[in-house]
Amino acid sequence: MLSYILRRILYAIPILIGVNLITFALFFVVNTPDDMARMQLGIKYVTPEAIEKWKAERGYDKPLLFNQEDEKLGKLTNTIFFEKSVSMFMFDFGRADDGRDIAQEIKSRMIPSLAIALPVFILGLIAYITFALLMVFFRATYIDFWGVVLCVALMSISSLFYIIAGQFLVSKLWHLVPISGYENGLDAGKFLLLPVIIGVMSSAGSNTRWYRTIFLEEMNKEYVRTARAKGLSERIVLFRHVLRNAMIPILTGAVVVVPLLFLGSLLVESFFGIPGLGSYTIDAINSQDFAVVRAMVFLGSMLYIVGLILTDISYTLVDPRIRLT
């Protein structure tokens, strides 16, 4: 078990290094520091002096990979690659254009993002699996038919519609919760209630249909027919055998969303004015703050790799065959 986990971690290291190299190439080779300066200062009327000043203020005036003018290790460390890319492995993301420390901003904004994402993840997983099991239990009946119709209808509606309609009905007309904003502590509940409900509803259709398909595939396998032949009730077959054997694809879909738990929801946080990592990323893109965007790209990649490792580990817990091989 331990060797299996170590192998998965070792596999992730070159992947993370490769992602870091690709990110560096996109931000500093394809889109050079001169290009970033022109985009920030204005393409038409910017002067060479203004470009050099902008680069010097952000440390972009150094060589990309190798500094011939420096001595010894400084030839490698006193470069853009070392200061802007290698330092990310130590969670040193530098400073944003407004002078704030990016790592500190990420720490402070992670809590509001988790306050939305965790309830959406947990409540959604319970609701989707329960509804899917209900449709499978009453398969080929009106409950199953209209359940599928409802799922298709929910899938056909954009998540943006849920946000706008929820704010208009619940906040503006009924005045049940604030339309936007955020407060720390227990007062955050009234600001998070509507975003959590919308987060669960916007993914209900696609996830429920996916779980229903998984359960229906399991229902046609040999072990289910064997369990029925032994006289077990349909409820026991469904909840004790089918649900347990469907855990691998369920875990695949559940654990892979780990990055979203930390990075937050871009749309929900922006529309509801919640100071999470999602809105932080949107604001950085709008203001062309390349340091923040680069940090969020690297953080998202790292969290996605962590999610894949957790997925592999969770497989060993529900399927002994993987642990043995």
Residue pairs with C-beta under 8 A, 6 or more apart in sequence:
1 316
1 323
4 312
4 313
4 316
4 323
5 309
5 313
8 309
8 312
8 313
9 309
12 305
12 306
12 308
12 309
15 305
16 301
16 302
16 305
19 298
19 301
19 302
19 305
20 85
20 88
20 89
20 298
20 301
21 85
23 85
23 294
23 297
23 298
23 301
24 81
24 84
24 85
27 36
27 84
27 290
27 294
28 64
28 80
28 81
28 84
29 64
33 55
33 60
33 61
33 80
34 51
34 55
36 60
36 288
36 290
37 46
37 50
37 51
37 54
37 55
37 60
38 46
38 51
39 288
40 54
40 97
40 288
41 50
41 51
41 54
52 61
54 60
55 61
58 97
58 291
59 80
59 83
59 84
59 94
60 80
62 78
62 79
62 80
62 83
63 79
63 80
64 79
64 80
64 81
65 79
65 80
65 81
66 75
66 76
66 79
67 74
67 75
67 76
67 78
67 79
68 75
70 78
76 82
77 83
83 94
84 94
84 294
87 93
87 94
88 295
88 298
91 103
92 103
93 101
93 102
93 103
93 106
93 291
93 294
93 295
93 298
94 102
94 291
94 295
95 101
95 102
95 291
96 102
96 105
96 284
96 289
96 291
96 292
97 287
97 289
97 291
97 292
98 289
102 291
102 292
102 295
105 280
105 292
106 277
106 280
106 295
106 299
108 275
109 264
109 275
109 276
109 277
109 280
110 262
110 276
110 277
112 182
112 188
112 264
112 269
112 274
112 275
112 276
113 261
113 262
113 263
113 264
113 265
113 269
113 274
113 276
113 277
113 278
114 261
114 262
115 188
115 192
116 192
116 195
116 196
116 199
116 264
116 265
116 268
116 269
116 274
116 276
117 199
117 260
117 261
117 262
117 264
117 265
118 261
119 192
119 196
119 199
120 196
120 199
120 200
120 265
121 254
121 257
121 261
123 196
123 200
124 199
124 200
124 203
124 204
124 207
125 254
127 200
127 204
128 203
128 204
128 207
128 208
128 211
129 211
129 243
129 250
131 147
131 204
131 208
132 208
132 209
132 211
132 212
132 214
132 215
133 211
133 215
133 238
133 239
133 243
134 143
134 147
135 143
135 144
135 147
135 148
135 208
135 212
136 144
136 212
136 215
136 216
136 219
136 238
136 242
137 234
137 235
137 238
138 144
139 216
139 219
147 208
147 212
148 209
148 212
150 205
151 204
151 205
151 206
151 208
151 209
151 212
152 205
152 209
153 205
154 201
154 204
154 205
154 206
155 205
155 206
155 209
156 205
159 198
159 202
159 267
160 267
162 198
162 201
162 202
163 198
163 267
163 268
163 271
163 272
164 271
166 194
166 197
166 198
167 179
167 180
167 194
167 271
167 272
170 176
170 177
170 194
171 177
171 178
171 179
171 194
172 179
177 190
177 191
177 193
177 194
178 190
178 191
179 272
180 191
180 271
180 272
180 273
180 274
181 191
181 272
181 273
181 274
182 188
182 191
182 272
182 273
182 274
182 275
183 191
191 272
191 274
192 274
194 272
195 265
195 268
195 269
195 272
195 274
198 268
199 265
199 268
207 253
210 253
211 246
211 250
214 246
214 249
214 250
215 238
215 242
215 243
215 246
218 224
218 242
218 245
218 246
219 238
219 242
221 245
223 241
223 245
224 237
224 241
224 242
227 236
227 237
227 241
228 234
228 237
232 241
244 318
247 318
247 319
248 315
248 318
248 319
251 311
251 314
251 315
251 318
252 311
255 307
255 310
255 311
255 314
256 304
256 307
256 308
256 311
257 307
258 303
258 304
258 306
258 307
258 310
259 300
259 303
259 304
259 306
259 307
262 277
262 299
262 303
263 277
263 278
263 281
263 296
263 299
263 300
263 303
264 274
264 276
264 277
264 278
264 279
265 276
265 278
266 278
266 279
266 281
266 282
267 278
268 274
268 278
269 275
269 276
269 277
269 278
269 279
269 282
270 278
270 279
270 282
273 279
277 296
280 292
280 296
281 292
281 293
281 296
283 289
284 292
284 293
284 296
285 293
315 322
316 322
316 323
